[in-house]
Amino acid sequence: MEPAEVGAGADLHLVLDGAGSRREQLMRALRDAVSSGRLAPGTRLPPYRSFAADLGIARNTVGEAYAELVAEGWLTARQGSGTYVARRALPLAPRPVRRKPPAPRRVVHDLMPSSPDASAFPRAAWLTSARRALSAAPSEAFGVGDPRGRRELRAALAEYLARARGVRATADQIIVCAGFAHALRLLGGCLRGTVAVESYGLGFHRDLLTRAGLDTVPLTVDSGGARIGELPATGADSVLLTPAHQYPTGGPLHPERRAAVVDWARAGGGLLLEDDYDGEFRYDRQPIGAVQGLEPDRVVYLGSASKSLSPALRLGWMVVPEWLVDAVLAAKGARELRSSALEQLTLADFIASGAYDRQLRRMRQVYRRRRDQLVATLAERAPHIGVSGIAAGLHAVLELPPGTEPAALRSARRLDLAVDGLSDYRHPAAAMPPRDGLVIGYGTPPDHAYAAALDALCLALP
């Protein structure tokens, strides 16, 4: 007997084969579909007349199979509304015994760094820009995406970055990506040899470079940022820096070192990867301009909306020297696969309308107030703890007495407080002795939860 299959236009695909009559084959196939989970409880089955036509069997055969499965409890029939998979239909086979997964760590007070206040996302303004962008979007915006990113966003970014960050670039030098990590993966495929990195930084950034086949060597970080004088001896072909606000230790790259890294790149054809992750958030004076403005041909400028708006947007950008654009696009591929064209158009309108500037000004006030509250609380309740990196950004480093970081982290866990230890950021090959500290993110908690988080922090300190 040849197998019979539901036609392509039906809601349900079944194969009737094996021993027995067509009614028995159909009942067996429906039981299997229910017990395997392909037909979920509450699913409405096709009317038996159309189902019979799709299967190529008699209508009475389907009707009888439905009726018998209703009697067995697999299906339910509702007068005038159809036949459904029973809500309590059970699999024929016993369910496997599964071990209960370990409970996730409980977090009551979240002071993890690198995240903005999610509750502060400008929903109304973003929705306004989304409506305008969707209304004005050309038809081709709904087709295959340009790997460079939407022209509207690149033009808006070129104007904004020139005005606010001192970046010198045209829209054709800007490549939209899905955040900093995506940008680093793309650049990793274009670089060769060794990349110098700061001795304190994010480990997963170093891992991205390592997975791209690159070696990383550390540059010592002090109060003036990375020691650029160490760079020539490393033999590195490129260097990854956070010049505006060293992450995580705090300060900006000293002006003499900014000039020195540009001289190094010019003299040897080196490349600076400039991570400007929170360059807009400076509180005590005007933001420091991007190093890219000093030497656009030897610097790749990297930014994103993760801190200024939300990491959920998955939108970032690279400003790439003209000679490197084609290589980065080749690494990205022939079409845009990661960043939504509609969100790109929305961000373009958000920037062009001035809403982005207004959001940054508003959040600078919020984060500065939280920073001041952190500093005041520590001065009152833990005056022996030093605080650094407070001039900018969304985090601060609490300097701990030597050897006390592990105990402070254990105390934090007992208090359901999420914080980072400074040792987690240290490059394994860093020459200087490790420092004990906590990296505190004051951007993460909403306003109503911030005071309680600071209370827990003070209890966790040595």
C-alpha positions in Angstrom: 0.0 0.0 0.0 1.5 3.4 -1.1 1.9 6.0 1.6 -0.6 8.9 1.5 0.5 12.4 2.5 -1.5 15.6 3.3 -1.3 18.0 0.5 0.9 21.1 0.7 -2.0 23.4 1.3 -3.2 21.6 4.5 -2.5 22.5 8.1 -1.3 19.0 9.0 1.2 16.7 7.5 0.7 13.0 8.1 2.0 9.9 6.4 -0.3 6.8 6.3 1.6 3.5 6.0 2.2 0.3 7.9 -0.2 -2.5 8.7 -3.9 -2.3 9.1 -6.8 -0.5 7.5 -6.7 3.2 6.5 -8.7 4.0 9.6 -6.1 2.2 11.8 -3.2 3.9 10.0 -4.7 7.3 10.4 -5.4 6.7 14.1 -1.9 5.5 14.7 -0.4 8.5 12.8 -2.5 11.0 14.9 -1.6 9.3 18.2 2.1 9.5 17.2 1.8 13.2 16.3 0.1 14.0 19.7 2.5 11.9 21.8 5.6 13.3 20.1 4.4 16.8 20.7 4.0 17.7 17.0 0.3 18.3 17.7 0.1 20.4 20.9 -3.0 20.2 23.2 -5.7 22.5 22.0 -4.7 22.3 18.3 -7.7 22.3 16.0 -7.6 19.4 13.4 -8.7 19.9 9.8 -12.4 19.3 9.0 -12.7 15.6 8.2 -14.1 16.3 4.7 -11.1 18.4 3.6 -8.7 16.1 5.5 -10.1 13.1 3.7 -9.6 14.8 0.3 -6.0 15.7 1.2 -5.3 12.1 2.3 -7.1 10.5 -0.6 -9.3 8.4 1.6 -13.1 8.2 2.3 -14.7 10.9 4.5 -16.3 8.2 6.7 -12.8 6.8 7.4 -11.7 10.1 8.8 -14.9 10.6 10.7 -14.7 7.2 12.3 -11.0 7.7 13.2 -11.8 11.1 14.8 -14.7 9.5 16.8 -12.7 6.6 18.1 -9.8 9.0 19.2 -12.4 11.2 21.0 -13.6 8.1 22.8 -10.1 7.2 23.8 -9.4 10.7 25.1 -6.9 11.8 22.5 -9.2 14.3 20.9 -12.3 16.4 21.9 -15.2 17.3 19.6 -17.1 20.5 20.0 -20.5 20.7 18.3 -20.3 23.2 15.5 -16.7 24.2 16.2 -14.5 21.3 15.2 -12.2 18.6 16.6 -9.2 19.4 18.8 -6.3 17.7 20.5 -7.4 17.0 24.0 -5.9 19.3 26.7 -4.9 16.4 28.8 -3.7 14.0 26.1 -0.6 12.1 27.4 2.3 10.6 25.5 2.1 6.8 25.0 5.7 6.4 26.2 6.7 7.4 29.8 8.4 10.7 30.1 12.2 10.5 30.8 13.3 11.5 34.2 15.2 14.8 34.1 17.5 16.1 36.6 16.5 19.5 38.0 19.0 22.1 36.7 20.9 24.1 39.3 19.1 27.2 40.4 20.5 30.4 38.9 22.3 32.8 41.1 19.9 35.1 42.9 20.6 38.7 42.3 18.7 41.3 44.3 21.2 44.2 44.0 22.7 44.6 40.5 25.8 46.8 40.4 27.4 45.0 37.4 29.3 47.4 35.1 28.9 48.1 31.4 25.1 48.3 31.4 22.9 51.4 31.2 19.6 51.8 33.2 17.2 49.7 31.1 14.2 51.5 32.6 15.5 54.8 31.2 15.1 53.8 27.6 13.3 56.6 25.8 10.3 54.6 24.6 8.0 57.4 23.5 10.7 59.3 21.6 11.9 56.0 20.0 8.4 55.1 19.0 8.0 58.6 17.4 11.2 58.1 15.4 10.1 54.5 14.4 6.8 55.7 13.0 8.4 58.5 11.0 11.2 56.2 9.8 8.7 53.5 8.7 6.5 56.0 7.0 9.4 57.5 5.0 11.2 54.3 4.3 11.8 53.6 0.6 10.6 50.2 -0.7 14.1 49.0 -1.2 14.7 49.2 2.6 12.6 46.0 2.9 14.9 44.1 0.5 18.3 42.6 0.9 20.4 44.8 3.3 23.6 46.7 2.3 26.5 45.4 4.3 27.6 49.0 4.9 24.4 49.7 6.6 21.5 52.0 5.7 22.8 55.2 4.1 20.4 57.3 6.2 22.1 56.1 9.4 25.6 56.4 8.1 25.0 60.0 7.1 23.4 60.8 10.5 26.4 59.2 12.3 28.9 61.1 10.2 27.3 64.4 11.2 26.9 63.5 14.8 30.4 62.0 15.3 32.0 65.0 13.7 30.1 67.4 15.9 30.2 65.5 19.2 33.4 63.4 19.1 35.6 65.2 16.6 35.7 62.3 14.2 36.7 63.0 10.6 34.9 60.7 8.2 32.4 60.5 5.3 29.3 58.3 5.3 31.2 55.9 3.0 33.8 55.2 5.7 31.2 54.1 8.2 30.1 50.5 8.5 27.2 49.6 10.7 27.5 46.4 12.8 25.7 44.6 15.6 27.8 46.1 18.4 31.4 46.3 19.5 32.0 42.5 19.7 30.7 42.1 16.1 33.0 44.9 14.9 36.0 43.2 16.6 35.2 39.9 15.0 35.2 41.6 11.6 38.4 43.4 12.2 40.0 40.3 13.5 39.6 38.7 10.1 41.4 41.7 8.5 44.4 42.0 10.9 47.6 40.0 11.1 50.3 39.3 13.7 50.1 40.8 17.2 47.6 43.2 18.8 48.7 45.2 21.8 46.0 45.6 24.4 45.6 47.3 27.8 46.7 45.2 30.7 43.3 45.7 32.2 40.4 45.2 29.9 37.5 42.8 28.9 38.7 39.2 28.6 36.2 38.3 26.0 37.6 41.0 23.7 41.0 39.4 24.0 39.3 36.0 23.3 37.8 37.4 20.1 41.2 38.4 18.9 42.8 35.1 19.9 40.1 33.1 18.1 40.8 35.2 15.0 44.4 33.8 15.1 46.0 36.9 16.6 48.3 37.2 19.6 47.7 39.8 22.3 50.3 41.4 24.4 49.6 43.7 27.3 50.5 47.4 27.8 50.8 48.4 31.4 47.9 50.7 32.6 48.5 53.4 35.1 46.7 56.7 36.0 47.5 58.1 32.6 46.1 55.1 30.7 48.1 52.6 28.7 51.9 53.2 28.6 52.4 53.8 24.9 56.2 53.8 25.4 56.0 50.0 25.8 54.4 49.7 22.4 57.4 49.5 20.0 59.0 46.7 22.0 55.9 44.5 21.6 56.3 44.2 17.9 52.6 44.7 17.6 51.0 45.6 14.2 47.9 47.1 15.9 46.7 48.3 19.3 43.3 48.2 21.0 42.7 51.1 23.4 40.0 52.9 25.3 41.4 56.4 25.2 38.4 58.5 26.4 37.9 56.4 29.6 40.1 53.4 30.2 38.0 50.3 30.9 37.8 49.4 33.7 40.4 51.4 35.7 39.0 54.8 34.7 41.2 57.7 33.5 41.6 59.1 30.0 44.7 58.5 27.9 47.3 61.2 28.8 47.6 63.8 26.0 51.3 63.0 25.5 50.4 59.3 25.1 47.6 60.2 22.6 50.2 62.0 20.5 52.7 59.1 21.0 50.3 56.4 19.7 49.5 58.5 16.6 53.3 58.9 16.0 53.8 55.1 16.4 51.0 54.4 13.9 52.3 56.9 11.3 55.9 55.8 11.6 55.4 52.0 11.2 52.1 51.7 9.4 50.4 50.5 12.6 46.6 50.6 13.3 44.8 51.9 16.4 41.5 50.4 17.2 39.8 53.1 19.3 37.0 51.8 21.5 34.9 54.8 22.4 32.4 52.8 24.4 31.2 55.6 26.7 32.9 58.7 25.4 29.7 60.7 25.6 29.4 60.3 29.4 31.8 62.8 31.0 30.8 64.8 34.0 33.4 67.2 35.2 34.4 68.8 31.9 33.7 68.6 28.2 34.2 65.1 26.6 37.6 64.4 25.3 37.6 64.2 21.5 38.4 61.0 19.6 42.0 60.1 18.7 40.7 59.3 15.3 40.4 63.1 14.6 44.2 63.3 14.9 45.0 60.6 12.2 41.9 59.3 10.4 44.1 57.1 8.1 45.6 55.0 10.9 42.6 54.7 13.3 39.5 52.6 13.3 36.9 54.3 15.5 34.4 52.0 17.2 31.2 53.0 18.9 27.7 51.7 19.7 24.3 52.5 21.1 24.7 49.9 23.9 25.5 52.4 26.7 23.8 55.5 25.3 20.5 53.7 24.5 20.3 50.0 25.0 22.4 46.9 24.3 19.1 45.3 23.1 19.3 47.4 19.9 22.4 45.5 18.7 23.6 48.5 16.8 27.2 49.7 16.5 29.4 51.4 14.0 33.0 51.5 12.7 34.7 54.5 11.1 37.2 52.8 8.9 40.2 54.3 6.9 39.4 54.3 3.2 42.1 51.7 2.5 40.5 49.2 4.9 36.9 49.6 3.9 36.8 46.8 1.2 38.6 44.3 3.5 36.1 44.9 6.3 33.1 44.6 3.9 34.6 41.4 2.5 34.7 40.0 6.0 31.1 41.0 6.7 29.7 39.4 3.5 27.6 40.5 0.6 24.4 41.4 2.6 23.4 42.6 6.0 22.5 39.6 8.2 22.5 41.1 11.7 21.2 44.6 12.0 17.6 45.4 11.3 17.1 48.0 8.6 14.1 49.3 10.4 16.0 49.9 13.6 18.8 51.5 11.6 16.3 53.9 10.0 14.8 54.6 13.4 18.2 55.4 15.0 18.9 57.7 12.0 15.8 59.7 12.6 16.4 59.6 16.4 19.8 61.2 15.8 18.7 63.7 13.1 15.7 64.9 15.1 17.9 65.8 18.1 16.3 63.1 20.4 19.7 61.4 20.8 21.3 64.5 22.1 18.5 65.1 24.5 18.6 61.5 25.8 22.4 61.8 26.4 22.0 65.1 28.3 19.3 63.6 30.4 21.2 60.5 31.2 24.4 62.5 32.0 22.5 64.2 34.8 21.1 60.8 36.0 24.5 59.1 36.0 26.3 62.0 37.5 23.8 62.1 40.4 24.3 58.4 41.0 28.1 58.7 40.8 27.9 61.5 43.4 25.7 59.4 45.6 28.2 56.5 45.4 31.1 58.7 46.3 29.2 60.3 49.2 28.0 57.0 50.6 31.5 55.5 50.6 33.0 58.6 52.1 30.5 58.4 55.0 30.4 54.6 55.6 33.7 53.3 54.1 36.2 56.1 54.1 39.2 53.7 53.9 38.1 52.6 50.4 39.5 54.6 47.5 37.4 55.3 44.4 38.8 55.9 41.0 37.5 56.3 37.4 34.7 58.6 38.4 35.2 61.4 35.9 33.3 59.6 33.2 31.4 56.5 32.2 29.0 54.3 34.0 31.2 52.6 36.5 33.9 53.2 39.2 36.7 51.1 40.7 36.8 50.6 44.4 40.4 50.2 45.5 40.6 47.4 48.2 43.4 46.5 50.6 45.7 43.9 49.2 44.4 40.4 49.4 40.8 41.3 50.3 39.1 41.1 46.9 38.1 37.4 47.1 36.5 37.9 50.5 34.6 41.0 49.3 33.2 39.0 46.4 32.1 36.2 48.7 30.4 38.7 50.9 28.7 40.2 47.9 27.3 36.8 46.9 25.9 36.2 50.3 24.1 39.5 50.1 22.7 38.7 46.6 24.8 41.6 45.3 26.2 41.4 41.7 29.6 43.1 41.3 32.8 42.4 39.4 36.3 41.8 40.8 39.1 43.9 39.2 41.3 40.8 38.9 38.9 39.4 36.3 40.0 42.1 33.9 43.7 41.6 34.2 45.6 40.2 31.2 47.3 36.9 32.1 50.7 38.1 30.9 50.6 41.5 32.6 53.9 42.4 34.2 52.7 44.5 37.1 51.4 42.9 40.3 47.6 42.4 40.4 45.5 45.0 42.2 42.6 44.3 44.5 39.4 46.1 43.7 35.7 45.9 42.8 34.3 47.3 39.5 30.9 49.0 40.4 28.4 49.8 37.7 26.1 52.6 38.8 24.2 52.7 35.6 22.5 49.4 35.9 19.9 49.6 38.7 16.8 51.8 38.4 16.5 54.8 40.6 14.3 53.1 43.2 16.7 50.2 43.7 20.0 52.2 43.8 20.1 53.2 47.5 19.5 49.6 48.6 22.2 48.4 46.3 24.7 50.8 47.9 23.7 49.6 51.3 24.5 46.0 50.3 27.8 47.2 48.8 28.9 48.9 52.0 28.1 45.7 53.9 30.2 43.6 51.5 33.4 45.8 51.8 36.3 44.7 54.0 
